[in-house]
Amino acid sequence: MASLLHFSFIPSSSSSSSCSSSSLFSAFHSRSPVSSPARIRTGVRCNVMEPLKFMNGKPTLLNGEAALPSVLSSRVQLENVISKNDTRLRIFSGTANPALSQEIACYMGLELGKIKIKRFADGEIYVQLQESVRGCDVYLVQPTCPPANENLMELLIMIDACRRASAKNITAVIPYFGYARADRKTQGRESIAAKLVANLITEAGANRVLACDLHSGQSMGYFDIPVDHVYGQPVILDYLASKTICSDDLVVVSPDVGGVARARAFAKKLSDAPLAIVDKRRHGHNVAEVMNLIGDVKGKVAVMVDDMIDTAGTIAKGAALLHQEGAREVYACTTHAVFSPPAIERLSNGLFQEVIITNTIPVSEQNYFPQLTVLSVANLLGETIWRVHDDCSLDFYSKIRLCLFCFPLRLGFRLSRTEV
């Protein structure tokens, strides 16, 4: 076990800032560990990477070598990877986002578990685990992104298969939680679908849920099982740290009144940047109308922050208003890129200097556009899985990461159960 406990740091290069001591993040530096049998070093920031050739259990082999994305294969050698037989931890991927699942497994130094998922001619889903999970700690990575109903049903059947295979603990890793916006009743005779989905996941047999950037915090209360809620903000903040933007030129903008708390927390981490709010009134689902702007953005770099972009109506109209009010540049930052039509047309029409998203939801190649930047949350989720598996505190980890704005955080070793 000694090999699991000792690591050293290699500081990664920091981007130089054009505003010296007043730079946005000149005091912070990203770090990542030296590769070892228990960990594989991967970077947090990445641009849109090539599609992963994925089959059941492991990446496709080309000439005897694993065909991994360049963001992973260029830095590490997949040698001395920890054997699956040496741990009781198993990771399985659904069909919704296999590339993210593979990145998480590579970060953790594991192989994805072998699982067979197919659909019958009538649309029914068939799931069979192709390896034993008896007495294991199982993690099922499956965002419930579009098609939401298909992916949700697949997750439920995967959970049921693991339960019937005598898994000790089943954790549903849901990078994007669909139906999260249906979390309350705004009119009479409406359903609260978020609570219904929480009940379905619980009744299917899940023991724990790991979610990333839920639409609202109250959704955690809909589950009758423990929920670990992680945020994608540190990944985006780490990327913004590489930008040569002076803090005096920065303003954080909430695209609507409901996102003020999220934008305020984001602004506090950006050297306590000023806050602006776009006031809008919605006349129907997926239809937004911008009314006015609260705050000053004239001559500044505006960073619009939201948890998701669906049709991009809200954020596009907000960006147009910011330009009218004199903003020099507009950046859009979001964790979940749902990108329902006509989102791509609205985001690529020149309103935004850059659209920064994460890979909680896979983005197809036909939806790429020049301003798009995709960041990986694999290290974030991989580290969280390790800490849940080791019964370590996630609160301790989050307090440290708020100071460093980066992942992974290693402190030179991995805590064992007796050290926490």
C-alpha positions as CSV (number, residue, x, y, z in Angstrom):
1,M,0.0,0.0,0.0
2,A,3.0,2.3,0.2
3,S,2.7,3.1,-3.5
4,L,-0.8,4.5,-2.8
5,L,0.3,6.9,-0.2
6,H,3.3,9.0,-1.5
7,F,3.2,11.4,-4.4
8,S,5.2,14.5,-5.3
9,F,4.2,17.6,-7.1
10,I,5.2,19.0,-10.5
11,P,4.0,22.6,-10.9
12,S,2.5,23.2,-14.3
13,S,3.3,26.3,-16.3
14,S,1.4,29.5,-15.5
15,S,0.3,31.9,-18.1
16,S,1.9,35.3,-17.9
17,S,-0.4,38.3,-17.2
18,S,-0.3,41.6,-19.0
19,C,-1.4,43.5,-15.8
20,S,1.4,42.3,-13.5
21,S,0.3,42.4,-9.8
22,S,-3.2,43.4,-10.6
23,S,-3.7,40.3,-12.8
24,L,-6.8,38.3,-12.2
25,F,-5.1,35.2,-10.8
26,S,-1.3,35.9,-10.7
27,A,-1.0,34.4,-7.3
28,F,-2.3,31.0,-8.2
29,H,-0.7,28.0,-9.9
30,S,-2.1,24.7,-11.1
31,R,-0.5,21.5,-9.9
32,S,-0.8,17.9,-10.9
33,P,0.7,14.7,-9.5
34,V,3.4,12.5,-10.9
35,S,1.8,9.4,-12.5
36,S,1.7,6.3,-10.3
37,P,-0.1,2.9,-10.2
38,A,-2.9,4.5,-8.2
39,R,-3.2,7.8,-10.2
40,I,-2.6,8.9,-13.8
41,R,-1.8,12.5,-14.2
42,T,-4.1,14.5,-16.5
43,G,-4.6,18.2,-17.0
44,V,-7.8,20.0,-16.2
45,R,-7.9,22.4,-19.1
46,C,-8.5,21.1,-22.6
47,N,-9.8,22.2,-25.8
48,V,-12.3,20.2,-27.8
49,M,-10.7,16.8,-28.2
50,E,-11.0,14.1,-30.8
51,P,-13.8,11.6,-30.4
52,L,-12.9,8.6,-28.3
53,K,-13.1,5.2,-30.0
54,F,-14.9,3.3,-27.3
55,M,-16.1,-0.3,-26.9
56,N,-17.3,-2.3,-23.9
57,G,-14.8,-2.2,-21.1
58,K,-11.8,-0.5,-22.7
59,P,-10.8,1.8,-25.5
60,T,-10.3,0.3,-29.0
61,L,-6.8,-1.0,-29.6
62,L,-4.9,0.2,-32.6
63,N,-1.6,-1.7,-33.2
64,G,-1.6,-2.9,-29.7
65,E,-1.9,0.5,-28.1
66,A,-4.9,2.2,-26.5
67,A,-6.4,4.8,-28.7
68,L,-6.8,7.5,-26.1
69,P,-7.4,11.3,-26.7
70,S,-4.2,13.3,-27.1
71,V,-5.0,15.2,-23.9
72,L,-4.4,11.9,-22.0
73,S,-2.0,9.9,-24.2
74,S,0.5,12.7,-24.7
75,R,1.2,12.9,-21.0
76,V,1.1,9.4,-19.6
77,Q,2.0,5.9,-20.4
78,L,-0.7,3.4,-19.6
79,E,1.8,1.0,-18.0
80,N,1.6,-0.3,-14.5
81,V,-2.0,0.6,-14.4
82,I,-3.7,-0.8,-11.2
83,S,-5.3,-4.1,-11.9
84,K,-9.0,-4.3,-11.5
85,N,-8.5,-7.4,-9.3
86,D,-6.6,-5.3,-6.8
87,T,-9.5,-3.1,-5.8
88,R,-13.2,-3.5,-5.0
89,L,-14.0,-0.4,-6.9
90,R,-15.7,-0.7,-10.3
91,I,-16.7,2.0,-12.8
92,F,-19.2,1.3,-15.6
93,S,-20.2,3.6,-18.3
94,G,-23.6,4.1,-20.0
95,T,-24.0,5.1,-23.6
96,A,-24.7,8.8,-22.9
97,N,-21.1,10.0,-22.4
98,P,-18.5,7.2,-22.8
99,A,-15.7,9.6,-23.5
100,L,-16.0,11.3,-20.1
101,S,-16.3,7.9,-18.4
102,Q,-13.0,6.8,-20.0
103,E,-11.3,10.0,-18.9
104,I,-12.5,9.4,-15.3
105,A,-11.2,5.9,-15.4
106,C,-7.8,6.9,-16.8
107,Y,-7.4,9.6,-14.1
108,M,-8.1,7.0,-11.5
109,G,-5.8,4.4,-13.0
110,L,-8.6,1.9,-13.6
111,E,-10.2,0.3,-16.6
112,L,-13.9,0.7,-17.3
113,G,-15.9,-2.4,-16.3
114,K,-17.3,-4.6,-19.1
115,I,-21.0,-4.0,-19.7
116,K,-23.3,-5.0,-22.6
117,I,-25.9,-2.4,-23.4
118,K,-28.2,-2.8,-26.5
119,R,-31.6,-1.8,-27.7
120,F,-34.2,-4.2,-29.1
121,A,-36.1,-3.4,-32.3
122,D,-39.0,-2.1,-30.2
123,G,-36.8,0.4,-28.3
124,E,-36.5,-1.7,-25.1
125,I,-33.1,-1.5,-23.3
126,Y,-31.0,-4.6,-22.4
127,V,-28.2,-4.4,-19.9
128,Q,-25.8,-7.2,-18.8
129,L,-22.7,-6.8,-16.6
130,Q,-19.9,-8.9,-18.1
131,E,-17.9,-9.2,-14.9
132,S,-18.6,-9.9,-11.3
133,V,-19.5,-7.0,-9.0
134,R,-20.4,-9.1,-5.9
135,G,-19.3,-7.1,-2.8
136,C,-17.9,-4.3,-4.9
137,D,-18.3,-0.5,-4.7
138,V,-19.9,0.3,-8.1
139,Y,-20.0,3.7,-9.8
140,L,-22.3,4.1,-12.8
141,V,-21.4,7.1,-15.0
142,Q,-24.5,8.2,-16.9
143,P,-25.7,11.8,-17.5
144,T,-29.4,12.1,-18.2
145,C,-28.8,14.4,-21.1
146,P,-30.9,14.4,-24.4
147,P,-32.4,12.0,-25.2
148,A,-33.3,12.4,-21.5
149,N,-35.9,9.6,-21.2
150,E,-33.7,7.1,-23.0
151,N,-30.6,7.8,-20.9
152,L,-32.6,7.9,-17.6
153,M,-34.2,4.5,-18.3
154,E,-30.8,3.1,-19.2
155,L,-29.4,4.4,-15.9
156,L,-32.3,2.8,-13.9
157,I,-31.7,-0.6,-15.7
158,M,-28.0,-0.4,-15.0
159,I,-28.7,0.2,-11.3
160,D,-31.1,-2.7,-11.2
161,A,-28.6,-5.0,-12.9
162,C,-25.9,-4.1,-10.3
163,R,-28.3,-4.6,-7.4
164,R,-29.3,-8.0,-8.7
165,A,-25.6,-8.9,-9.1
166,S,-25.1,-8.3,-5.4
167,A,-23.0,-5.1,-5.6
168,K,-22.2,-3.8,-2.1
169,N,-22.8,-0.1,-2.9
170,I,-24.1,1.5,-6.0
171,T,-23.4,5.1,-6.7
172,A,-25.1,6.9,-9.7
173,V,-22.7,9.4,-11.1
174,I,-24.9,11.9,-12.9
175,P,-22.8,14.7,-14.4
176,Y,-25.9,16.3,-15.8
177,F,-29.2,15.7,-13.9
178,G,-32.1,16.0,-16.4
179,Y,-35.5,17.2,-15.2
180,A,-33.7,19.4,-12.6
181,R,-35.6,22.5,-13.8
182,A,-38.9,20.9,-12.9
183,D,-38.1,21.4,-9.2
184,R,-41.1,23.3,-8.0
185,K,-44.7,24.2,-8.9
186,T,-45.0,27.6,-10.6
187,Q,-48.6,27.1,-11.6
188,G,-51.5,24.9,-10.5
189,R,-51.7,21.3,-11.5
190,E,-48.0,21.0,-12.4
191,S,-45.8,18.0,-11.7
192,I,-42.5,18.2,-9.8
193,A,-40.6,15.9,-12.1
194,A,-37.3,16.3,-10.3
195,K,-38.7,14.6,-7.2
196,L,-40.2,11.8,-9.4
197,V,-36.8,11.1,-11.0
198,A,-35.2,11.1,-7.6
199,N,-37.7,8.5,-6.4
200,L,-37.1,6.4,-9.5
201,I,-33.3,6.4,-8.9
202,T,-33.7,5.5,-5.2
203,E,-36.3,2.7,-5.8
204,A,-34.1,1.2,-8.6
205,G,-31.5,0.4,-5.9
206,A,-28.9,3.3,-5.9
207,N,-27.3,3.9,-2.5
208,R,-25.8,7.2,-3.3
209,V,-25.8,9.9,-6.0
210,L,-22.9,12.0,-7.2
211,A,-24.1,15.1,-9.2
212,C,-22.4,18.1,-10.8
213,D,-23.9,21.6,-10.7
214,L,-27.6,20.8,-10.0
215,H,-29.9,23.5,-11.3
216,S,-31.1,24.3,-7.7
217,G,-29.8,23.1,-4.4
218,Q,-33.2,22.0,-3.2
219,S,-33.0,19.1,-5.6
220,M,-30.7,17.3,-3.2
221,G,-33.5,17.2,-0.7
222,Y,-35.7,15.2,-3.1
223,F,-33.4,12.1,-2.6
224,D,-33.9,9.8,0.3
225,I,-30.2,8.7,-0.1
226,P,-27.0,10.6,0.3
227,V,-26.1,13.1,-2.5
228,D,-22.6,14.4,-3.1
229,H,-22.9,17.7,-5.0
230,V,-19.8,19.0,-6.7
231,Y,-19.4,22.2,-8.7
232,G,-17.7,22.8,-12.1
233,Q,-16.7,26.3,-11.1
234,P,-13.1,25.5,-10.2
235,V,-12.5,24.0,-13.7
236,I,-13.8,27.2,-15.4
237,L,-12.0,29.5,-12.9
238,D,-8.7,27.6,-13.6
239,Y,-9.2,28.3,-17.3
240,L,-10.0,31.9,-16.8
241,A,-6.8,32.2,-14.8
242,S,-4.9,31.6,-18.0
243,K,-6.5,34.7,-19.6
244,T,-4.7,38.0,-19.5
245,I,-7.7,39.9,-18.1
246,C,-7.1,42.5,-15.4
247,S,-9.4,42.4,-12.5
248,D,-10.3,46.0,-12.9
249,D,-11.7,45.3,-16.4
250,L,-13.9,42.4,-15.3
251,V,-17.6,42.2,-14.4
252,V,-19.6,39.1,-13.8
253,V,-23.1,39.1,-15.2
254,S,-26.0,37.0,-14.2
255,P,-28.3,36.3,-17.2
256,D,-31.4,36.4,-15.0
257,V,-32.5,37.2,-11.5
258,G,-32.6,33.5,-10.5
259,G,-28.9,33.1,-11.1
260,V,-27.7,36.0,-8.9
261,A,-26.5,33.8,-6.1
262,R,-24.4,31.7,-8.5
263,A,-23.0,34.7,-10.2
264,R,-22.2,36.4,-6.9
265,A,-20.2,33.3,-5.7
266,F,-18.4,33.3,-9.0
267,A,-17.5,37.0,-8.8
268,K,-16.2,36.6,-5.3
269,K,-13.6,34.1,-6.5
270,L,-12.7,36.4,-9.4
271,S,-10.9,38.9,-7.1
272,D,-14.3,40.0,-5.8
273,A,-15.3,41.4,-9.3
274,P,-18.4,43.6,-9.6
275,L,-21.7,42.1,-10.4
276,A,-24.3,43.0,-13.0
277,I,-27.8,41.5,-13.5
278,V,-29.9,41.1,-16.7
279,D,-33.5,41.5,-15.9
280,K,-35.8,39.4,-18.2
281,R,-39.4,38.3,-18.2
282,R,-40.3,34.9,-19.7
283,H,-43.5,34.6,-21.6
284,G,-43.3,30.9,-22.2
285,H,-41.0,27.8,-21.9
286,N,-37.7,28.3,-23.8
287,V,-38.8,31.9,-24.7
288,A,-37.1,34.8,-23.0
289,E,-37.3,38.6,-23.3
290,V,-34.6,40.9,-22.0
291,M,-35.9,44.0,-20.2
292,N,-33.0,46.0,-18.8
293,L,-29.6,45.8,-17.1
294,I,-28.8,46.4,-13.5
295,G,-25.1,47.4,-13.1
296,D,-22.3,49.0,-15.2
297,V,-20.5,47.2,-18.0
298,K,-19.3,50.0,-20.1
299,G,-15.8,49.4,-21.4
300,K,-15.5,46.1,-19.4
301,V,-15.1,42.4,-20.1
302,A,-18.4,40.8,-19.2
303,V,-18.4,37.2,-18.0
304,M,-21.9,35.7,-18.1
305,V,-22.3,32.7,-15.8
306,D,-25.1,30.1,-15.8
307,D,-25.4,26.5,-14.9
308,M,-26.7,25.4,-18.4
309,I,-27.3,26.7,-21.9
310,D,-30.4,25.1,-23.5
311,T,-31.7,27.1,-26.5
312,A,-29.3,30.0,-25.6
313,G,-32.2,32.5,-25.9
314,T,-31.6,34.0,-22.4
315,I,-27.8,34.3,-22.7
316,A,-27.8,35.5,-26.3
317,K,-30.3,38.3,-25.7
318,G,-28.4,39.2,-22.5
319,A,-25.1,39.4,-24.5
320,A,-26.8,41.7,-27.1
321,L,-27.9,44.0,-24.3
322,L,-24.4,44.0,-22.8
323,H,-23.0,45.1,-26.1
324,Q,-25.6,47.9,-26.3
325,E,-24.6,49.0,-22.9
326,G,-20.9,49.3,-24.0
327,A,-19.3,46.0,-22.9
328,R,-15.9,45.5,-24.7
329,E,-16.1,41.7,-24.7
330,V,-18.6,39.1,-23.6
331,Y,-17.7,35.6,-22.4
332,A,-20.2,32.9,-21.7
333,C,-19.4,30.3,-19.0
334,T,-21.6,27.3,-18.3
335,T,-21.2,23.8,-16.9
336,H,-23.9,22.0,-19.0
337,A,-24.1,22.5,-22.7
338,V,-27.5,21.1,-23.6
339,F,-27.5,23.1,-26.9
340,S,-31.0,22.5,-28.1
341,P,-31.7,24.1,-31.5
342,P,-31.2,27.0,-32.4
343,A,-28.5,27.3,-29.7
344,I,-25.5,26.9,-32.1
345,E,-26.7,29.7,-34.4
346,R,-27.3,32.1,-31.5
347,L,-23.9,31.3,-29.9
348,S,-21.8,31.5,-33.1
349,N,-23.2,34.8,-34.5
350,G,-20.4,37.0,-33.1
351,L,-21.9,38.1,-29.8
352,F,-19.5,36.1,-27.7
353,Q,-15.7,36.3,-27.6
354,E,-15.7,32.8,-26.2
355,V,-18.2,30.2,-25.1
356,I,-16.7,28.1,-22.3
357,I,-18.4,24.8,-21.4
358,T,-17.5,21.5,-19.7
359,N,-17.9,18.0,-21.0
360,T,-20.7,16.9,-18.6
361,I,-22.8,16.6,-21.8
362,P,-21.1,15.4,-25.0
363,V,-21.0,17.9,-27.9
364,S,-21.2,16.4,-31.3
365,E,-18.7,17.5,-34.0
366,Q,-21.4,19.2,-36.1
367,N,-22.1,21.5,-33.2
368,Y,-18.5,22.8,-32.9
369,F,-17.9,26.5,-33.7
370,P,-14.8,28.7,-33.5
371,Q,-15.7,30.4,-30.2
372,L,-16.3,27.1,-28.3
373,T,-14.0,25.9,-25.6
374,V,-14.6,22.5,-23.9
375,L,-13.1,21.9,-20.5
376,S,-12.9,18.5,-18.8
377,V,-14.5,17.7,-15.4
378,A,-13.0,14.1,-15.4
379,N,-10.4,15.0,-12.7
380,L,-13.1,16.6,-10.6
381,L,-15.4,13.6,-10.7
382,G,-12.5,11.1,-10.5
383,E,-11.1,12.7,-7.4
384,T,-14.6,12.8,-5.8
385,I,-15.1,9.1,-6.5
386,W,-11.8,8.3,-4.8
387,R,-12.7,10.3,-1.8
388,V,-16.2,8.8,-1.5
389,H,-14.7,5.3,-1.9
390,D,-12.1,6.0,0.7
391,D,-14.7,7.5,3.1
392,C,-12.8,10.8,3.0
393,S,-14.4,14.3,3.5
394,L,-15.4,16.2,0.4
395,D,-15.9,19.3,2.5
396,F,-12.2,19.3,3.4
397,Y,-11.3,18.9,-0.3
398,S,-13.6,21.7,-1.4
399,K,-12.2,24.2,1.1
400,I,-8.7,23.7,-0.2
401,R,-9.7,23.8,-3.9
402,L,-11.4,27.2,-3.3
403,C,-7.9,28.6,-2.6
404,L,-6.2,26.9,-5.6
405,F,-8.9,27.0,-8.2
406,C,-7.6,23.8,-9.8
407,F,-7.8,20.1,-10.0
408,P,-6.5,17.6,-9.1
409,L,-5.4,18.5,-5.6
410,R,-3.2,15.8,-4.1
411,L,-1.3,17.2,-1.0
412,G,1.4,14.7,-1.8
413,F,-0.5,11.6,-0.8
414,R,-3.8,9.9,-0.7
415,L,-5.4,9.8,2.7
416,S,-6.3,6.3,4.0
417,R,-9.3,5.7,6.1
418,T,-7.3,5.8,9.3
419,E,-5.9,9.2,8.5
420,V,-9.2,11.0,8.1
